[in-house]
């Protein structure tokens, strides 16, 4: 799995951070998503998929490998 984020599309809702905190974070100054791990381990896959599905701005893309 490979994860990409579109910081320009991000609205800073924080759902990704709540869903997969080992993979996503938010910048302190504006709450925009930061990707901590672009290739998360398999055990993180369900949380990452949920974060992508729950992103209100569709700013998270998951590529299955």
PDB file of N, CA, C and O in Angstrom:
ATOM      1  N   UNK A   1       0.834  -1.167   0.000  1.00  0.00           N
ATOM      2  CA  UNK A   1       0.000   0.000   0.000  1.00  0.00           C
ATOM      3  C   UNK A   1       0.886   1.240   0.000  1.00  0.00           C
ATOM      4  O   UNK A   1       1.884   1.323   0.716  1.00  0.00           O
ATOM      5  N   UNK A   2       0.483   2.201  -0.832  1.00  0.00           N
ATOM      6  CA  UNK A   2       1.155   3.490  -0.854  1.00  0.00           C
ATOM      7  C   UNK A   2       0.091   4.568  -0.656  1.00  0.00           C
ATOM      8  O   UNK A   2      -0.988   4.509  -1.247  1.00  0.00           O
ATOM      9  N   UNK A   3       0.408   5.545   0.176  1.00  0.00           N
ATOM     10  CA  UNK A   3      -0.539   6.601   0.516  1.00  0.00           C
ATOM     11  C   UNK A   3      -0.005   7.943   0.028  1.00  0.00           C
ATOM     12  O   UNK A   3       1.184   8.240   0.148  1.00  0.00           O
ATOM     13  N   UNK A   4      -0.912   8.746  -0.524  1.00  0.00           N
ATOM     14  CA  UNK A   4      -0.582  10.110  -0.927  1.00  0.00           C
ATOM     15  C   UNK A   4      -1.615  11.043  -0.326  1.00  0.00           C
ATOM     16  O   UNK A   4      -2.775  10.671  -0.153  1.00  0.00           O
ATOM     17  N   UNK A   5      -1.185  12.265  -0.006  1.00  0.00           N
ATOM     18  CA  UNK A   5      -2.119  13.279   0.467  1.00  0.00           C
ATOM     19  C   UNK A   5      -2.004  14.519  -0.409  1.00  0.00           C
ATOM     20  O   UNK A   5      -0.931  14.846  -0.915  1.00  0.00           O
ATOM     21  N   UNK A   6      -3.118  15.192  -0.575  1.00  0.00           N
ATOM     22  CA  UNK A   6      -3.161  16.447  -1.321  1.00  0.00           C
ATOM     23  C   UNK A   6      -3.367  17.565  -0.311  1.00  0.00           C
ATOM     24  O   UNK A   6      -4.495  17.846   0.092  1.00  0.00           O
ATOM     25  N   UNK A   7      -2.277  18.198   0.094  1.00  0.00           N
ATOM     26  CA  UNK A   7      -2.357  19.247   1.100  1.00  0.00           C
ATOM     27  C   UNK A   7      -3.169  20.445   0.613  1.00  0.00           C
ATOM     28  O   UNK A   7      -3.754  21.161   1.425  1.00  0.00           O
ATOM     29  N   UNK A   8      -3.211  20.668  -0.688  1.00  0.00           N
ATOM     30  CA  UNK A   8      -4.001  21.777  -1.221  1.00  0.00           C
ATOM     31  C   UNK A   8      -5.500  21.521  -1.086  1.00  0.00           C
ATOM     32  O   UNK A   8      -6.280  22.465  -0.959  1.00  0.00           O
ATOM     33  N   UNK A   9      -5.901  20.266  -1.113  1.00  0.00           N
ATOM     34  CA  UNK A   9      -7.319  19.915  -0.992  1.00  0.00           C
ATOM     35  C   UNK A   9      -7.765  19.795   0.467  1.00  0.00           C
ATOM     36  O   UNK A   9      -8.949  19.945   0.769  1.00  0.00           O
ATOM     37  N   UNK A  10      -6.832  19.528   1.358  1.00  0.00           N
ATOM     38  CA  UNK A  10      -7.138  19.294   2.767  1.00  0.00           C
ATOM     39  C   UNK A  10      -7.856  20.485   3.393  1.00  0.00           C
ATOM     40  O   UNK A  10      -7.472  21.636   3.187  1.00  0.00           O
ATOM     41  N   UNK A  11      -8.921  20.186   4.172  1.00  0.00           N
ATOM     42  CA  UNK A  11      -9.665  21.234   4.872  1.00  0.00           C
ATOM     43  C   UNK A  11      -9.386  21.228   6.374  1.00  0.00           C
ATOM     44  O   UNK A  11      -9.976  22.013   7.115  1.00  0.00           O
ATOM     45  N   UNK A  12      -8.498  20.356   6.824  1.00  0.00           N
ATOM     46  CA  UNK A  12      -8.076  20.351   8.221  1.00  0.00           C
ATOM     47  C   UNK A  12      -9.090  19.791   9.200  1.00  0.00           C
ATOM     48  O   UNK A  12      -9.099  20.193  10.364  1.00  0.00           O
ATOM     49  N   UNK A  13      -9.941  18.878   8.767  1.00  0.00           N
ATOM     50  CA  UNK A  13     -10.959  18.333   9.670  1.00  0.00           C
ATOM     51  C   UNK A  13     -10.362  17.434  10.755  1.00  0.00           C
ATOM     52  O   UNK A  13     -10.927  17.306  11.841  1.00  0.00           O
ATOM     53  N   UNK A  14      -9.226  16.817  10.458  1.00  0.00           N
ATOM     54  CA  UNK A  14      -8.550  15.982  11.444  1.00  0.00           C
ATOM     55  C   UNK A  14      -9.055  14.554  11.543  1.00  0.00           C
ATOM     56  O   UNK A  14      -8.594  13.805  12.404  1.00  0.00           O
ATOM     57  N   UNK A  15      -9.986  14.156  10.691  1.00  0.00           N
ATOM     58  CA  UNK A  15     -10.513  12.799  10.744  1.00  0.00           C
ATOM     59  C   UNK A  15      -9.431  11.758  10.485  1.00  0.00           C
ATOM     60  O   UNK A  15      -9.446  10.683  11.083  1.00  0.00           O
ATOM     61  N   UNK A  16      -8.501  12.071   9.602  1.00  0.00           N
ATOM     62  CA  UNK A  16      -7.424  11.122   9.296  1.00  0.00           C
ATOM     63  C   UNK A  16      -6.551  10.876  10.521  1.00  0.00           C
ATOM     64  O   UNK A  16      -6.164   9.742  10.800  1.00  0.00           O
ATOM     65  N   UNK A  17      -6.249  11.934  11.239  1.00  0.00           N
ATOM     66  CA  UNK A  17      -5.419  11.822  12.434  1.00  0.00           C
ATOM     67  C   UNK A  17      -6.120  10.989  13.496  1.00  0.00           C
ATOM     68  O   UNK A  17      -5.483  10.180  14.170  1.00  0.00           O
ATOM     69  N   UNK A  18      -7.410  11.178  13.648  1.00  0.00           N
ATOM     70  CA  UNK A  18      -8.165  10.406  14.626  1.00  0.00           C
ATOM     71  C   UNK A  18      -8.274   8.942  14.231  1.00  0.00           C
ATOM     72  O   UNK A  18      -8.307   8.062  15.092  1.00  0.00           O
ATOM     73  N   UNK A  19      -8.330   8.681  12.935  1.00  0.00           N
ATOM     74  CA  UNK A  19      -8.511   7.324  12.428  1.00  0.00           C
ATOM     75  C   UNK A  19      -7.206   6.543  12.340  1.00  0.00           C
ATOM     76  O   UNK A  19      -7.173   5.358  12.669  1.00  0.00           O
ATOM     77  N   UNK A  20      -6.137   7.188  11.903  1.00  0.00           N
ATOM     78  CA  UNK A  20      -4.841   6.510  11.724  1.00  0.00           C
ATOM     79  C   UNK A  20      -3.704   7.423  12.193  1.00  0.00           C
ATOM     80  O   UNK A  20      -2.968   7.967  11.370  1.00  0.00           O
ATOM     81  N   UNK A  21      -3.560   7.590  13.497  1.00  0.00           N
ATOM     82  CA  UNK A  21      -2.571   8.531  14.030  1.00  0.00           C
ATOM     83  C   UNK A  21      -1.109   8.153  13.789  1.00  0.00           C
ATOM     84  O   UNK A  21      -0.224   9.001  13.912  1.00  0.00           O
ATOM     85  N   UNK A  22      -0.849   6.898  13.447  1.00  0.00           N
ATOM     86  CA  UNK A  22       0.523   6.493  13.148  1.00  0.00           C
ATOM     87  C   UNK A  22       0.922   6.841  11.723  1.00  0.00           C
ATOM     88  O   UNK A  22       2.100   6.789  11.370  1.00  0.00           O
ATOM     89  N   UNK A  23      -0.069   7.198  10.901  1.00  0.00           N
ATOM     90  CA  UNK A  23       0.184   7.480   9.491  1.00  0.00           C
ATOM     91  C   UNK A  23      -0.008   8.958   9.156  1.00  0.00           C
ATOM     92  O   UNK A  23       0.669   9.491   8.277  1.00  0.00           O
ATOM     93  N   UNK A  24      -0.935   9.620   9.860  1.00  0.00           N
ATOM     94  CA  UNK A  24      -1.249  11.014   9.559  1.00  0.00           C
ATOM     95  C   UNK A  24      -1.058  11.909  10.779  1.00  0.00           C
ATOM     96  O   UNK A  24      -1.211  11.480  11.922  1.00  0.00           O
ATOM     97  N   UNK A  25      -0.721  13.154  10.501  1.00  0.00           N
ATOM     98  CA  UNK A  25      -0.636  14.188  11.528  1.00  0.00           C
ATOM     99  C   UNK A  25      -1.170  15.470  10.906  1.00  0.00           C
ATOM    100  O   UNK A  25      -1.550  15.484   9.735  1.00  0.00           O
ATOM    101  N   UNK A  26      -1.199  16.545  11.684  1.00  0.00           N
ATOM    102  CA  UNK A  26      -1.623  17.844  11.174  1.00  0.00           C
ATOM    103  C   UNK A  26      -0.581  18.887  11.541  1.00  0.00           C
ATOM    104  O   UNK A  26       0.024  18.840  12.612  1.00  0.00           O
ATOM    105  N   UNK A  27      -0.386  19.837  10.618  1.00  0.00           N
ATOM    106  CA  UNK A  27       0.521  20.942  10.896  1.00  0.00           C
ATOM    107  C   UNK A  27      -0.083  21.803  12.003  1.00  0.00           C
ATOM    108  O   UNK A  27      -1.293  22.033  12.027  1.00  0.00           O
ATOM    109  N   UNK A  28       0.750  22.271  12.906  1.00  0.00           N
ATOM    110  CA  UNK A  28       0.283  23.088  14.023  1.00  0.00           C
ATOM    111  C   UNK A  28      -0.317  24.414  13.570  1.00  0.00           C
ATOM    112  O   UNK A  28      -1.308  24.876  14.135  1.00  0.00           O
ATOM    113  N   UNK A  29       0.279  25.019  12.558  1.00  0.00           N
ATOM    114  CA  UNK A  29      -0.130  26.367  12.171  1.00  0.00           C
ATOM    115  C   UNK A  29      -1.471  26.442  11.441  1.00  0.00           C
ATOM    116  O   UNK A  29      -2.152  27.464  11.524  1.00  0.00           O
ATOM    117  N   UNK A  30      -1.866  25.382  10.728  1.00  0.00           N
ATOM    118  CA  UNK A  30      -3.105  25.482   9.950  1.00  0.00           C
ATOM    119  C   UNK A  30      -3.908  24.176   9.894  1.00  0.00           C
ATOM    120  O   UNK A  30      -4.910  24.106   9.183  1.00  0.00           O
ATOM    121  N   UNK A  31      -3.491  23.159  10.617  1.00  0.00           N
ATOM    122  CA  UNK A  31      -4.188  21.878  10.723  1.00  0.00           C
ATOM    123  C   UNK A  31      -4.239  21.077   9.419  1.00  0.00           C
ATOM    124  O   UNK A  31      -5.035  20.145   9.304  1.00  0.00           O
ATOM    125  N   UNK A  32      -3.411  21.423   8.445  1.00  0.00           N
ATOM    126  CA  UNK A  32      -3.362  20.684   7.184  1.00  0.00           C
ATOM    127  C   UNK A  32      -2.645  19.351   7.410  1.00  0.00           C
ATOM    128  O   UNK A  32      -1.687  19.267   8.179  1.00  0.00           O
ATOM    129  N   UNK A  33      -3.122  18.329   6.734  1.00  0.00           N
ATOM    130  CA  UNK A  33      -2.595  16.977   6.892  1.00  0.00           C
ATOM    131  C   UNK A  33      -1.100  16.903   6.564  1.00  0.00           C
ATOM    132  O   UNK A  33      -0.604  17.562   5.650  1.00  0.00           O
ATOM    133  N   UNK A  34      -0.411  16.079   7.344  1.00  0.00           N
ATOM    134  CA  UNK A  34       0.972  15.711   7.065  1.00  0.00           C
ATOM    135  C   UNK A  34       1.020  14.189   7.040  1.00  0.00           C
ATOM    136  O   UNK A  34       0.447  13.531   7.909  1.00  0.00           O
ATOM    137  N   UNK A  35       1.687  13.644   6.067  1.00  0.00           N
ATOM    138  CA  UNK A  35       1.819  12.198   5.928  1.00  0.00           C
ATOM    139  C   UNK A  35       3.073  11.740   6.660  1.00  0.00           C
ATOM    140  O   UNK A  35       4.188  12.123   6.305  1.00  0.00           O
ATOM    141  N   UNK A  36       2.880  10.925   7.677  1.00  0.00           N
ATOM    142  CA  UNK A  36       4.008  10.427   8.462  1.00  0.00           C
ATOM    143  C   UNK A  36       4.638   9.186   7.854  1.00  0.00           C
ATOM    144  O   UNK A  36       5.842   8.968   7.983  1.00  0.00           O
ATOM    145  N   UNK A  37       3.820   8.370   7.189  1.00  0.00           N
ATOM    146  CA  UNK A  37       4.314   7.108   6.641  1.00  0.00           C
ATOM    147  C   UNK A  37       3.634   6.820   5.305  1.00  0.00           C
ATOM    148  O   UNK A  37       2.502   6.336   5.293  1.00  0.00           O
ATOM    149  N   UNK A  38       4.292   7.102   4.183  1.00  0.00           N
ATOM    150  CA  UNK A  38       3.675   6.876   2.872  1.00  0.00           C
ATOM    151  C   UNK A  38       3.520   5.398   2.499  1.00  0.00           C
ATOM    152  O   UNK A  38       2.780   5.073   1.570  1.00  0.00           O
ATOM    153  N   UNK A  39       4.202   4.512   3.203  1.00  0.00           N
ATOM    154  CA  UNK A  39       4.069   3.069   2.968  1.00  0.00           C
ATOM    155  C   UNK A  39       3.846   2.378   4.320  1.00  0.00           C
ATOM    156  O   UNK A  39       4.740   1.708   4.837  1.00  0.00           O
ATOM    157  N   UNK A  40       2.662   2.546   4.876  1.00  0.00           N
ATOM    158  CA  UNK A  40       2.409   1.984   6.209  1.00  0.00           C
ATOM    159  C   UNK A  40       2.392   0.461   6.200  1.00  0.00           C
ATOM    160  O   UNK A  40       2.131  -0.161   5.171  1.00  0.00           O
ATOM    161  N   UNK A  41       2.673  -0.133   7.359  1.00  0.00           N
ATOM    162  CA  UNK A  41       2.657  -1.598   7.458  1.00  0.00           C
ATOM    163  C   UNK A  41       1.238  -2.144   7.276  1.00  0.00           C
ATOM    164  O   UNK A  41       0.254  -1.421   7.432  1.00  0.00           O
ATOM    165  N   UNK A  42       1.158  -3.404   6.951  1.00  0.00           N
ATOM    166  CA  UNK A  42      -0.126  -4.053   6.645  1.00  0.00           C
ATOM    167  C   UNK A  42      -1.145  -3.904   7.770  1.00  0.00           C
ATOM    168  O   UNK A  42      -2.340  -3.783   7.502  1.00  0.00           O
ATOM    169  N   UNK A  43      -0.702  -3.911   9.003  1.00  0.00           N
ATOM    170  CA  UNK A  43      -1.657  -3.802  10.111  1.00  0.00           C
ATOM    171  C   UNK A  43      -2.333  -2.433  10.176  1.00  0.00           C
ATOM    172  O   UNK A  43      -3.370  -2.282  10.822  1.00  0.00           O
ATOM    173  N   UNK A  44      -1.754  -1.443   9.515  1.00  0.00           N
ATOM    174  CA  UNK A  44      -2.355  -0.103   9.464  1.00  0.00           C
ATOM    175  C   UNK A  44      -3.329   0.059   8.297  1.00  0.00           C
ATOM    176  O   UNK A  44      -4.062   1.046   8.237  1.00  0.00           O
ATOM    177  N   UNK A  45      -3.342  -0.894   7.376  1.00  0.00           N
ATOM    178  CA  UNK A  45      -4.133  -0.765   6.151  1.00  0.00           C
ATOM    179  C   UNK A  45      -5.620  -0.488   6.395  1.00  0.00           C
ATOM    180  O   UNK A  45      -6.164   0.409   5.752  1.00  0.00           O
ATOM    181  N   UNK A  46      -6.300  -1.204   7.283  1.00  0.00           N
ATOM    182  CA  UNK A  46      -7.722  -0.907   7.490  1.00  0.00           C
ATOM    183  C   UNK A  46      -7.966   0.519   7.979  1.00  0.00           C
ATOM    184  O   UNK A  46      -8.900   1.178   7.521  1.00  0.00           O
ATOM    185  N   UNK A  47      -7.145   0.993   8.892  1.00  0.00           N
ATOM    186  CA  UNK A  47      -7.304   2.352   9.411  1.00  0.00           C
ATOM    187  C   UNK A  47      -7.031   3.393   8.328  1.00  0.00           C
ATOM    188  O   UNK A  47      -7.718   4.412   8.249  1.00  0.00           O
ATOM    189  N   UNK A  48      -6.027   3.130   7.496  1.00  0.00           N
ATOM    190  CA  UNK A  48      -5.696   4.066   6.415  1.00  0.00           C
ATOM    191  C   UNK A  48      -6.828   4.119   5.395  1.00  0.00           C
ATOM    192  O   UNK A  48      -7.197   5.198   4.930  1.00  0.00           O
ATOM    193  N   UNK A  49      -7.375   2.971   5.050  1.00  0.00           N
ATOM    194  CA  UNK A  49      -8.511   2.950   4.111  1.00  0.00           C
ATOM    195  C   UNK A  49      -9.707   3.703   4.691  1.00  0.00           C
ATOM    196  O   UNK A  49     -10.388   4.436   3.973  1.00  0.00           O
ATOM    197  N   UNK A  50      -9.962   3.525   5.985  1.00  0.00           N
ATOM    198  CA  UNK A  50     -11.055   4.247   6.633  1.00  0.00           C
ATOM    199  C   UNK A  50     -10.803   5.743   6.650  1.00  0.00           C
ATOM    200  O   UNK A  50     -11.727   6.534   6.460  1.00  0.00           O
ATOM    201  N   UNK A  51      -9.555   6.135   6.878  1.00  0.00           N
ATOM    202  CA  UNK A  51      -9.218   7.553   6.870  1.00  0.00           C
ATOM    203  C   UNK A  51      -9.451   8.154   5.493  1.00  0.00           C
ATOM    204  O   UNK A  51      -9.993   9.253   5.377  1.00  0.00           O
ATOM    205  N   UNK A  52      -9.049   7.444   4.457  1.00  0.00           N
ATOM    206  CA  UNK A  52      -9.256   7.928   3.092  1.00  0.00           C
ATOM    207  C   UNK A  52     -10.743   8.035   2.778  1.00  0.00           C
ATOM    208  O   UNK A  52     -11.192   9.023   2.196  1.00  0.00           O
ATOM    209  N   UNK A  53     -11.499   7.023   3.161  1.00  0.00           N
ATOM    210  CA  UNK A  53     -12.942   7.019   2.885  1.00  0.00           C
ATOM    211  C   UNK A  53     -13.662   8.119   3.659  1.00  0.00           C
ATOM    212  O   UNK A  53     -14.654   8.669   3.182  1.00  0.00           O
ATOM    213  N   UNK A  54     -13.166   8.440   4.850  1.00  0.00           N
ATOM    214  CA  UNK A  54     -13.822   9.433   5.690  1.00  0.00           C
ATOM    215  C   UNK A  54     -13.345  10.850   5.501  1.00  0.00           C
ATOM    216  O   UNK A  54     -13.862  11.766   6.140  1.00  0.00           O
ATOM    217  N   UNK A  55     -12.372  11.053   4.639  1.00  0.00           N
ATOM    218  CA  UNK A  55     -11.838  12.399   4.425  1.00  0.00           C
ATOM    219  C   UNK A  55     -12.885  13.248   3.696  1.00  0.00           C
ATOM    220  O   UNK A  55     -13.262  12.913   2.573  1.00  0.00           O
ATOM    221  N   UNK A  56     -13.366  14.343   4.312  1.00  0.00           N
ATOM    222  CA  UNK A  56     -14.406  15.150   3.677  1.00  0.00           C
ATOM    223  C   UNK A  56     -13.935  15.881   2.422  1.00  0.00           C
ATOM    224  O   UNK A  56     -14.754  16.315   1.611  1.00  0.00           O
ATOM    225  N   UNK A  57     -12.626  16.018   2.260  1.00  0.00           N
ATOM    226  CA  UNK A  57     -12.089  16.727   1.095  1.00  0.00           C
ATOM    227  C   UNK A  57     -11.512  15.770   0.052  1.00  0.00           C
ATOM    228  O   UNK A  57     -10.995  16.210  -0.975  1.00  0.00           O
ATOM    229  N   UNK A  58     -11.599  14.470   0.308  1.00  0.00           N
ATOM    230  CA  UNK A  58     -11.006  13.461  -0.577  1.00  0.00           C
ATOM    231  C   UNK A  58      -9.532  13.767  -0.853  1.00  0.00           C
ATOM    232  O   UNK A  58      -9.056  13.645  -1.982  1.00  0.00           O
ATOM    233  N   UNK A  59      -8.830  14.164   0.195  1.00  0.00           N
ATOM    234  CA  UNK A  59      -7.428  14.565   0.072  1.00  0.00           C
ATOM    235  C   UNK A  59      -6.447  13.408   0.253  1.00  0.00           C
ATOM    236  O   UNK A  59      -5.236  13.600   0.151  1.00  0.00           O
ATOM    237  N   UNK A  60      -6.962  12.217   0.519  1.00  0.00           N
ATOM    238  CA  UNK A  60      -6.114  11.052   0.752  1.00  0.00           C
ATOM    239  C   UNK A  60      -6.355  10.031  -0.355  1.00  0.00           C
ATOM    240  O   UNK A  60      -7.494   9.658  -0.635  1.00  0.00           O
ATOM    241  N   UNK A  61      -5.272   9.587  -0.976  1.00  0.00           N
ATOM    242  CA  UNK A  61      -5.355   8.564  -2.011  1.00  0.00           C
ATOM    243  C   UNK A  61      -4.571   7.355  -1.560  1.00  0.00           C
ATOM    244  O   UNK A  61      -3.425   7.474  -1.125  1.00  0.00           O
ATOM    245  N   UNK A  62      -5.190   6.181  -1.662  1.00  0.00           N
ATOM    246  CA  UNK A  62      -4.539   4.928  -1.304  1.00  0.00           C
ATOM    247  C   UNK A  62      -4.331   4.129  -2.591  1.00  0.00           C
ATOM    248  O   UNK A  62      -5.270   3.874  -3.345  1.00  0.00           O
ATOM    249  N   UNK A  63      -3.099   3.751  -2.815  1.00  0.00           N
ATOM    250  CA  UNK A  63      -2.748   2.906  -3.964  1.00  0.00           C
ATOM    251  C   UNK A  63      -2.420   1.514  -3.435  1.00  0.00           C
ATOM    252  O   UNK A  63      -1.466   1.336  -2.677  1.00  0.00           O
ATOM    253  N   UNK A  64      -3.214   0.536  -3.838  1.00  0.00           N
ATOM    254  CA  UNK A  64      -2.949  -0.840  -3.411  1.00  0.00           C
ATOM    255  C   UNK A  64      -1.871  -1.409  -4.328  1.00  0.00           C
ATOM    256  O   UNK A  64      -1.927  -1.238  -5.545  1.00  0.00           O
ATOM    257  N   UNK A  65      -0.907  -2.073  -3.746  1.00  0.00           N
ATOM    258  CA  UNK A  65       0.195  -2.619  -4.533  1.00  0.00           C
ATOM    259  C   UNK A  65       0.082  -4.112  -4.661  1.00  0.00           C
ATOM    260  O   UNK A  65       0.929  -4.743  -5.294  1.00  0.00           O
TER     261      UNK A  65
END
